[in-house]
C-alpha cells in the first residue's frame, strides 16, 4: 500500500492540487448539490408512484404502472447511494478534500 508522501507526490505531479478555479474545486462544490437535487427528484417520484397506486382503484394497468415506477425509484435510490460512496472513495484515494454534505 502506498504511504501518504507517495500519494502526495503523485497528486502534485498529476496536477490534482486545489488550484483556484480548478475543476477539482468546482467538482467538490457542485457534487453535494447534484446529489441533493437527485434525492429530491427521487422523493417526488416515490410520492407520485404511491399516489398513483392509491388512485388506481384496483385497475390492473394503473397498479402495474405504479409498481414499475416504485421499482424504478428503488433502483434509482440504489444507484444514487452507490455512486455517492464511489465518488467519496475516489476523491479520498486521489487526496481531494472529501467534504460531501459536511
Phi, psi and omega in degrees: 000146183280142177275172186296322180295319179296318178295320178296321177296317178297316179299315181296318181289331181275352180078028182266013178287157185278083177276136179305130182085008183279157178299333180297314179294320178298314179298317180294330180277329188270328186304315180300324180290323178297314178296322178296314180295316179296322177296320178294317177299319178297318178298313179296325177295318177296317179296316181293326177293318177296319178296318179297323178295321180291321184272359180290339177055039176080002178291123185302321181293319179294319178295318180296318179295319180293320179295322178296319179294320177295319179296317179295324177294320178296318177296319177298321178296317179297318178296317179298313181297315181294316181295326177301312182288326177295314179298317180297317179294318180295317180295322178291321179296322180280355178082018179275144180301113183264099180227053178283120177062031179237000000 
